[in-house]
Amino acid sequence: MKPTRATVVVNVASLAVLVWLYAGDLLDYRQAKLAPLSAMTSLPRAGYAAGALVLAAAAAGVAVHGLVRGAPEGFRGYRLLPIVLVVVLFVDLFILTSAQGPVMPPAEQVNAAMGALADAARARARHSSVLDPHLLEQLVPAMGAPPYLAHGQRVDHYVLSLRTDCAHAVDEASGAAAGTVFFCAAPGGRVGWLTVVGLPAGALFGEPQVFSVGGRVRAWEVQVPPADEGDAPPEPTLAEQDGGR
């Protein structure tokens, strides 16, 4: 008795899932090594992906051999592909991935880091001007590392770039490297805008450009505090908060 249609479908589906997941990882690994910028914090596990595909190919070979020689439904070779799928996914999801802990998507990491920087800059802004180069340079290192790879290597820190007499936020990267934080102050220095060089939200690979969401540049505004808050003590900077932990 030949294998049932259900057995064939389960084997084909198992092989398709394995190829889709792990051939995709290998392609992403190669692309991340070549791309100017990738929205990743680490390279895909190419070794594990290759091993999974080798196991899948071996199991598929056994199943095809059984079909060719007319092995019956009870042939154990028909069970190998589903078993490989379950074992490989279990190790991937519950051992390798869980060991890394929850990872926030790159776009959310950028939003969180820039939001915290903007909040700290607002809290420390003087009444006369938001532009304080020394203060801003102290705040940026506390942002951590940008969630990007440049040609497969992690971008390890943000860099501050100050501009003055701006009518709006910087919206072009102009050759700046990923992780460059632009702070552009309007004439008079009472308002300024923060933007950052990275990739658009949702993009996985590409050239460095000013971070955008839905096709619109994401800017964080910083204004001088109202006059009636003049006696309020300044809030601690990100660096000061981290130092006190």
ROFI-529354 format. One record per residue (C-alpha): x negated, y, z negated; residue in three letters; residue number from 1. Coordinates in Angstrom, 1 decimal. Example, Ala and Ser with C-alpha at 12.3 -4.5 7.8 and 13.67 -1.06 7.14 Angstrom:
# residues 2
c1:-12.3; c2:-4.5; c3:-7.8; code:ALA; pos:1;
c1:-13.7; c2:-1.1; c3:-7.1; code:SER; pos:2;
# end
This chain:
# residues 245
c1:0.0; c2:0.0; c3:0.0; code:MET; pos:1;
c1:-1.4; c2:3.3; c3:1.1; code:LYS; pos:2;
c1:-1.6; c2:6.3; c3:-1.4; code:PRO; pos:3;
c1:1.7; c2:8.2; c3:-1.7; code:THR; pos:4;
c1:2.2; c2:11.6; c3:-0.3; code:ARG; pos:5;
c1:2.1; c2:13.1; c3:-3.8; code:ALA; pos:6;
c1:-1.4; c2:11.6; c3:-4.4; code:THR; pos:7;
c1:-2.7; c2:13.1; c3:-1.2; code:VAL; pos:8;
c1:-1.2; c2:16.5; c3:-1.9; code:VAL; pos:9;
c1:-2.7; c2:16.6; c3:-5.4; code:VAL; pos:10;
c1:-6.1; c2:15.7; c3:-4.0; code:ASN; pos:11;
c1:-5.9; c2:18.3; c3:-1.3; code:VAL; pos:12;
c1:-4.7; c2:21.0; c3:-3.7; code:ALA; pos:13;
c1:-7.4; c2:20.2; c3:-6.3; code:SER; pos:14;
c1:-10.1; c2:20.5; c3:-3.6; code:LEU; pos:15;
c1:-8.6; c2:23.8; c3:-2.3; code:ALA; pos:16;
c1:-8.6; c2:25.3; c3:-5.8; code:VAL; pos:17;
c1:-12.2; c2:24.3; c3:-6.5; code:LEU; pos:18;
c1:-13.4; c2:25.7; c3:-3.1; code:VAL; pos:19;
c1:-11.4; c2:28.9; c3:-3.6; code:TRP; pos:20;
c1:-12.8; c2:29.6; c3:-7.0; code:LEU; pos:21;
c1:-16.4; c2:28.5; c3:-6.8; code:TYR; pos:22;
c1:-17.2; c2:29.2; c3:-3.1; code:ALA; pos:23;
c1:-15.8; c2:32.7; c3:-4.0; code:GLY; pos:24;
c1:-18.2; c2:33.0; c3:-6.9; code:ASP; pos:25;
c1:-21.2; c2:32.1; c3:-4.6; code:LEU; pos:26;
c1:-20.0; c2:34.7; c3:-2.1; code:LEU; pos:27;
c1:-19.6; c2:37.3; c3:-4.8; code:ASP; pos:28;
c1:-23.1; c2:36.5; c3:-6.1; code:TYR; pos:29;
c1:-24.6; c2:37.0; c3:-2.7; code:ARG; pos:30;
c1:-22.7; c2:40.2; c3:-2.0; code:GLN; pos:31;
c1:-23.6; c2:41.6; c3:-5.4; code:ALA; pos:32;
c1:-27.3; c2:41.1; c3:-4.7; code:LYS; pos:33;
c1:-26.9; c2:42.9; c3:-1.4; code:LEU; pos:34;
c1:-24.4; c2:45.6; c3:-2.2; code:ALA; pos:35;
c1:-25.5; c2:49.1; c3:-3.3; code:PRO; pos:36;
c1:-23.1; c2:48.9; c3:-6.2; code:LEU; pos:37;
c1:-20.8; c2:46.2; c3:-7.7; code:SER; pos:38;
c1:-18.2; c2:46.6; c3:-10.3; code:ALA; pos:39;
c1:-19.6; c2:43.8; c3:-12.5; code:MET; pos:40;
c1:-21.5; c2:43.7; c3:-15.8; code:THR; pos:41;
c1:-23.3; c2:40.5; c3:-14.8; code:SER; pos:42;
c1:-23.8; c2:38.3; c3:-11.7; code:LEU; pos:43;
c1:-21.4; c2:35.3; c3:-11.2; code:PRO; pos:44;
c1:-22.8; c2:32.0; c3:-12.5; code:ARG; pos:45;
c1:-24.1; c2:30.7; c3:-9.1; code:ALA; pos:46;
c1:-25.7; c2:27.6; c3:-10.6; code:GLY; pos:47;
c1:-22.4; c2:26.5; c3:-12.2; code:TYR; pos:48;
c1:-20.4; c2:27.3; c3:-9.0; code:ALA; pos:49;
c1:-22.8; c2:25.3; c3:-6.9; code:ALA; pos:50;
c1:-22.6; c2:22.3; c3:-9.3; code:GLY; pos:51;
c1:-18.8; c2:22.5; c3:-9.3; code:ALA; pos:52;
c1:-18.8; c2:22.4; c3:-5.5; code:LEU; pos:53;
c1:-21.2; c2:19.5; c3:-5.3; code:VAL; pos:54;
c1:-19.0; c2:17.5; c3:-7.7; code:LEU; pos:55;
c1:-15.9; c2:18.5; c3:-5.6; code:ALA; pos:56;
c1:-17.6; c2:17.3; c3:-2.4; code:ALA; pos:57;
c1:-18.6; c2:14.0; c3:-3.9; code:ALA; pos:58;
c1:-15.1; c2:13.4; c3:-5.3; code:ALA; pos:59;
c1:-13.6; c2:14.3; c3:-1.9; code:ALA; pos:60;
c1:-15.9; c2:12.0; c3:-0.2; code:GLY; pos:61;
c1:-14.9; c2:9.1; c3:-2.3; code:VAL; pos:62;
c1:-11.2; c2:9.9; c3:-1.8; code:ALA; pos:63;
c1:-11.6; c2:10.1; c3:2.0; code:VAL; pos:64;
c1:-13.5; c2:6.9; c3:2.0; code:HIS; pos:65;
c1:-10.6; c2:5.2; c3:0.3; code:GLY; pos:66;
c1:-8.1; c2:6.6; c3:2.8; code:LEU; pos:67;
c1:-10.2; c2:5.5; c3:5.7; code:VAL; pos:68;
c1:-10.5; c2:1.9; c3:4.5; code:ARG; pos:69;
c1:-6.8; c2:1.8; c3:3.4; code:GLY; pos:70;
c1:-7.3; c2:1.7; c3:-0.3; code:ALA; pos:71;
c1:-4.0; c2:1.3; c3:-2.2; code:PRO; pos:72;
c1:-2.4; c2:3.8; c3:-4.5; code:GLU; pos:73;
c1:-4.1; c2:2.4; c3:-7.5; code:GLY; pos:74;
c1:-7.6; c2:3.1; c3:-6.1; code:PHE; pos:75;
c1:-9.5; c2:5.1; c3:-8.8; code:ARG; pos:76;
c1:-11.3; c2:7.3; c3:-6.3; code:GLY; pos:77;
c1:-8.0; c2:9.1; c3:-5.7; code:TYR; pos:78;
c1:-8.1; c2:10.4; c3:-9.3; code:ARG; pos:79;
c1:-11.6; c2:11.9; c3:-9.1; code:LEU; pos:80;
c1:-10.7; c2:15.3; c3:-7.6; code:LEU; pos:81;
c1:-8.0; c2:16.1; c3:-10.2; code:PRO; pos:82;
c1:-10.3; c2:15.0; c3:-13.0; code:ILE; pos:83;
c1:-13.2; c2:17.2; c3:-11.6; code:VAL; pos:84;
c1:-10.8; c2:20.2; c3:-11.4; code:LEU; pos:85;
c1:-9.6; c2:19.8; c3:-14.9; code:VAL; pos:86;
c1:-13.1; c2:19.3; c3:-16.4; code:VAL; pos:87;
c1:-14.7; c2:22.1; c3:-14.4; code:VAL; pos:88;
c1:-12.0; c2:24.6; c3:-15.3; code:LEU; pos:89;
c1:-12.0; c2:23.5; c3:-19.0; code:PHE; pos:90;
c1:-15.8; c2:24.1; c3:-19.3; code:VAL; pos:91;
c1:-15.6; c2:27.3; c3:-17.4; code:ASP; pos:92;
c1:-12.7; c2:28.9; c3:-19.2; code:LEU; pos:93;
c1:-12.9; c2:27.5; c3:-22.7; code:PHE; pos:94;
c1:-16.7; c2:27.1; c3:-23.2; code:ILE; pos:95;
c1:-18.6; c2:29.4; c3:-20.9; code:LEU; pos:96;
c1:-16.2; c2:32.3; c3:-20.5; code:THR; pos:97;
c1:-14.9; c2:32.2; c3:-24.1; code:SER; pos:98;
c1:-18.5; c2:32.4; c3:-25.4; code:ALA; pos:99;
c1:-18.8; c2:35.8; c3:-23.8; code:GLN; pos:100;
c1:-15.7; c2:37.1; c3:-25.6; code:GLY; pos:101;
c1:-13.0; c2:39.3; c3:-24.0; code:PRO; pos:102;
c1:-14.4; c2:41.6; c3:-21.3; code:VAL; pos:103;
c1:-12.6; c2:44.8; c3:-20.4; code:MET; pos:104;
c1:-12.3; c2:45.4; c3:-16.6; code:PRO; pos:105;
c1:-14.9; c2:47.8; c3:-15.3; code:PRO; pos:106;
c1:-12.5; c2:50.6; c3:-14.5; code:ALA; pos:107;
c1:-11.1; c2:50.4; c3:-18.0; code:GLU; pos:108;
c1:-14.6; c2:50.5; c3:-19.4; code:GLN; pos:109;
c1:-15.3; c2:53.6; c3:-17.5; code:VAL; pos:110;
c1:-12.1; c2:55.2; c3:-18.6; code:ASN; pos:111;
c1:-12.7; c2:54.4; c3:-22.2; code:ALA; pos:112;
c1:-16.3; c2:55.7; c3:-22.2; code:ALA; pos:113;
c1:-15.5; c2:58.9; c3:-20.4; code:MET; pos:114;
c1:-12.4; c2:59.5; c3:-22.6; code:GLY; pos:115;
c1:-14.5; c2:59.1; c3:-25.7; code:ALA; pos:116;
c1:-17.1; c2:61.5; c3:-24.3; code:LEU; pos:117;
c1:-14.5; c2:64.1; c3:-23.4; code:ALA; pos:118;
c1:-12.9; c2:63.8; c3:-26.9; code:ASP; pos:119;
c1:-16.3; c2:64.3; c3:-28.5; code:ALA; pos:120;
c1:-17.2; c2:67.2; c3:-26.3; code:ALA; pos:121;
c1:-13.9; c2:68.9; c3:-27.1; code:ARG; pos:122;
c1:-14.4; c2:68.4; c3:-30.8; code:ALA; pos:123;
c1:-17.8; c2:70.0; c3:-30.7; code:ARG; pos:124;
c1:-17.1; c2:72.8; c3:-28.2; code:ALA; pos:125;
c1:-17.9; c2:76.3; c3:-29.4; code:ARG; pos:126;
c1:-15.3; c2:79.1; c3:-29.1; code:HIS; pos:127;
c1:-17.4; c2:81.0; c3:-26.7; code:SER; pos:128;
c1:-18.3; c2:78.2; c3:-24.3; code:SER; pos:129;
c1:-17.9; c2:74.5; c3:-23.7; code:VAL; pos:130;
c1:-21.4; c2:74.3; c3:-22.1; code:LEU; pos:131;
c1:-24.0; c2:73.2; c3:-24.6; code:ASP; pos:132;
c1:-26.6; c2:71.2; c3:-22.8; code:PRO; pos:133;
c1:-28.3; c2:70.0; c3:-25.9; code:HIS; pos:134;
c1:-25.1; c2:68.7; c3:-27.4; code:LEU; pos:135;
c1:-24.0; c2:67.0; c3:-24.2; code:LEU; pos:136;
c1:-27.3; c2:65.3; c3:-23.8; code:GLU; pos:137;
c1:-26.9; c2:63.9; c3:-27.4; code:GLN; pos:138;
c1:-23.4; c2:62.6; c3:-26.6; code:LEU; pos:139;
c1:-24.1; c2:60.7; c3:-23.3; code:VAL; pos:140;
c1:-26.4; c2:58.0; c3:-24.7; code:PRO; pos:141;
c1:-23.7; c2:56.8; c3:-27.0; code:ALA; pos:142;
c1:-21.6; c2:55.8; c3:-24.0; code:MET; pos:143;
c1:-23.5; c2:52.6; c3:-23.6; code:GLY; pos:144;
c1:-24.2; c2:51.1; c3:-20.2; code:ALA; pos:145;
c1:-22.0; c2:51.6; c3:-17.1; code:PRO; pos:146;
c1:-20.2; c2:48.4; c3:-16.0; code:PRO; pos:147;
c1:-22.0; c2:48.2; c3:-12.7; code:TYR; pos:148;
c1:-24.7; c2:46.3; c3:-10.9; code:LEU; pos:149;
c1:-27.0; c2:48.0; c3:-8.3; code:ALA; pos:150;
c1:-28.3; c2:45.4; c3:-5.9; code:HIS; pos:151;
c1:-27.7; c2:42.8; c3:-8.6; code:GLY; pos:152;
c1:-29.4; c2:44.6; c3:-11.4; code:GLN; pos:153;
c1:-27.4; c2:46.1; c3:-14.3; code:ARG; pos:154;
c1:-27.2; c2:49.9; c3:-14.4; code:VAL; pos:155;
c1:-28.5; c2:50.4; c3:-17.9; code:ASP; pos:156;
c1:-27.5; c2:53.9; c3:-18.9; code:HIS; pos:157;
c1:-25.5; c2:57.0; c3:-18.0; code:TYR; pos:158;
c1:-27.3; c2:60.2; c3:-16.9; code:VAL; pos:159;
c1:-26.0; c2:63.7; c3:-17.5; code:LEU; pos:160;
c1:-26.0; c2:66.3; c3:-14.6; code:SER; pos:161;
c1:-24.9; c2:69.8; c3:-15.6; code:LEU; pos:162;
c1:-23.5; c2:72.4; c3:-13.2; code:ARG; pos:163;
c1:-22.1; c2:75.9; c3:-13.7; code:THR; pos:164;
c1:-19.8; c2:78.4; c3:-12.0; code:ASP; pos:165;
c1:-17.5; c2:75.6; c3:-10.7; code:CYS; pos:166;
c1:-14.0; c2:76.1; c3:-9.5; code:ALA; pos:167;
c1:-13.1; c2:72.4; c3:-10.0; code:HIS; pos:168;
c1:-14.5; c2:69.1; c3:-11.0; code:ALA; pos:169;
c1:-17.4; c2:67.6; c3:-9.0; code:VAL; pos:170;
c1:-15.7; c2:65.3; c3:-6.5; code:ASP; pos:171;
c1:-18.6; c2:64.1; c3:-4.4; code:GLU; pos:172;
c1:-21.5; c2:61.9; c3:-5.5; code:ALA; pos:173;
c1:-23.9; c2:63.6; c3:-3.0; code:SER; pos:174;
c1:-26.5; c2:60.8; c3:-3.4; code:GLY; pos:175;
c1:-26.3; c2:60.6; c3:-7.2; code:ALA; pos:176;
c1:-26.9; c2:57.2; c3:-8.7; code:ALA; pos:177;
c1:-24.2; c2:55.2; c3:-10.4; code:ALA; pos:178;
c1:-23.7; c2:56.2; c3:-14.0; code:GLY; pos:179;
c1:-24.3; c2:59.9; c3:-13.3; code:THR; pos:180;
c1:-22.0; c2:62.0; c3:-15.4; code:VAL; pos:181;
c1:-21.3; c2:65.4; c3:-14.0; code:PHE; pos:182;
c1:-20.3; c2:68.2; c3:-16.4; code:PHE; pos:183;
c1:-19.2; c2:71.2; c3:-14.3; code:CYS; pos:184;
c1:-18.3; c2:74.4; c3:-16.2; code:ALA; pos:185;
c1:-16.2; c2:77.2; c3:-14.8; code:ALA; pos:186;
c1:-17.4; c2:80.8; c3:-14.7; code:PRO; pos:187;
c1:-17.4; c2:82.1; c3:-18.3; code:GLY; pos:188;
c1:-17.8; c2:78.6; c3:-19.7; code:GLY; pos:189;
c1:-14.4; c2:78.3; c3:-21.3; code:ARG; pos:190;
c1:-13.4; c2:75.2; c3:-19.4; code:VAL; pos:191;
c1:-15.3; c2:72.4; c3:-17.8; code:GLY; pos:192;
c1:-14.7; c2:69.0; c3:-16.2; code:TRP; pos:193;
c1:-16.3; c2:65.6; c3:-16.5; code:LEU; pos:194;
c1:-16.6; c2:63.2; c3:-13.7; code:THR; pos:195;
c1:-18.7; c2:60.1; c3:-13.2; code:VAL; pos:196;
c1:-20.3; c2:58.3; c3:-10.3; code:VAL; pos:197;
c1:-19.3; c2:54.6; c3:-9.9; code:GLY; pos:198;
c1:-16.7; c2:52.8; c3:-7.7; code:LEU; pos:199;
c1:-13.0; c2:53.5; c3:-7.2; code:PRO; pos:200;
c1:-10.8; c2:51.6; c3:-9.7; code:ALA; pos:201;
c1:-10.1; c2:48.2; c3:-8.1; code:GLY; pos:202;
c1:-13.1; c2:48.2; c3:-5.7; code:ALA; pos:203;
c1:-15.6; c2:45.4; c3:-6.3; code:LEU; pos:204;
c1:-18.4; c2:46.4; c3:-3.9; code:PHE; pos:205;
c1:-19.4; c2:49.6; c3:-2.2; code:GLY; pos:206;
c1:-21.5; c2:52.8; c3:-2.1; code:GLU; pos:207;
c1:-21.7; c2:54.9; c3:-5.2; code:PRO; pos:208;
c1:-19.0; c2:57.6; c3:-5.3; code:GLN; pos:209;
c1:-17.2; c2:59.7; c3:-7.9; code:VAL; pos:210;
c1:-14.9; c2:57.4; c3:-9.9; code:PHE; pos:211;
c1:-11.3; c2:57.6; c3:-8.7; code:SER; pos:212;
c1:-8.0; c2:56.0; c3:-9.5; code:VAL; pos:213;
c1:-5.4; c2:55.5; c3:-6.7; code:GLY; pos:214;
c1:-7.4; c2:57.6; c3:-4.3; code:GLY; pos:215;
c1:-7.7; c2:60.6; c3:-6.6; code:ARG; pos:216;
c1:-10.8; c2:61.6; c3:-8.4; code:VAL; pos:217;
c1:-10.5; c2:61.0; c3:-12.2; code:ARG; pos:218;
c1:-11.6; c2:64.1; c3:-14.1; code:ALA; pos:219;
c1:-11.6; c2:64.8; c3:-17.8; code:TRP; pos:220;
c1:-11.1; c2:68.5; c3:-18.8; code:GLU; pos:221;
c1:-12.9; c2:70.1; c3:-21.8; code:VAL; pos:222;
c1:-11.7; c2:73.5; c3:-23.0; code:GLN; pos:223;
c1:-12.9; c2:75.8; c3:-25.8; code:VAL; pos:224;
c1:-10.8; c2:75.4; c3:-29.0; code:PRO; pos:225;
c1:-8.0; c2:77.9; c3:-29.9; code:PRO; pos:226;
c1:-9.2; c2:80.9; c3:-31.9; code:ALA; pos:227;
c1:-7.2; c2:79.8; c3:-35.0; code:ASP; pos:228;
c1:-9.3; c2:76.7; c3:-35.3; code:GLU; pos:229;
c1:-12.5; c2:78.7; c3:-35.8; code:GLY; pos:230;
c1:-13.0; c2:77.6; c3:-39.4; code:ASP; pos:231;
c1:-12.4; c2:73.9; c3:-38.8; code:ALA; pos:232;
c1:-15.5; c2:71.8; c3:-39.4; code:PRO; pos:233;
c1:-16.8; c2:70.1; c3:-36.3; code:PRO; pos:234;
c1:-16.1; c2:66.4; c3:-35.8; code:GLU; pos:235;
c1:-19.0; c2:64.0; c3:-35.6; code:PRO; pos:236;
c1:-20.4; c2:63.2; c3:-32.2; code:THR; pos:237;
c1:-20.4; c2:59.7; c3:-30.8; code:LEU; pos:238;
c1:-24.1; c2:59.3; c3:-31.7; code:ALA; pos:239;
c1:-23.4; c2:60.4; c3:-35.3; code:GLU; pos:240;
c1:-20.5; c2:58.0; c3:-35.6; code:GLN; pos:241;
c1:-22.6; c2:55.1; c3:-34.3; code:ASP; pos:242;
c1:-25.5; c2:56.0; c3:-36.6; code:GLY; pos:243;
c1:-23.2; c2:55.9; c3:-39.7; code:GLY; pos:244;
c1:-22.1; c2:52.3; c3:-39.0; code:ARG; pos:245;
# end
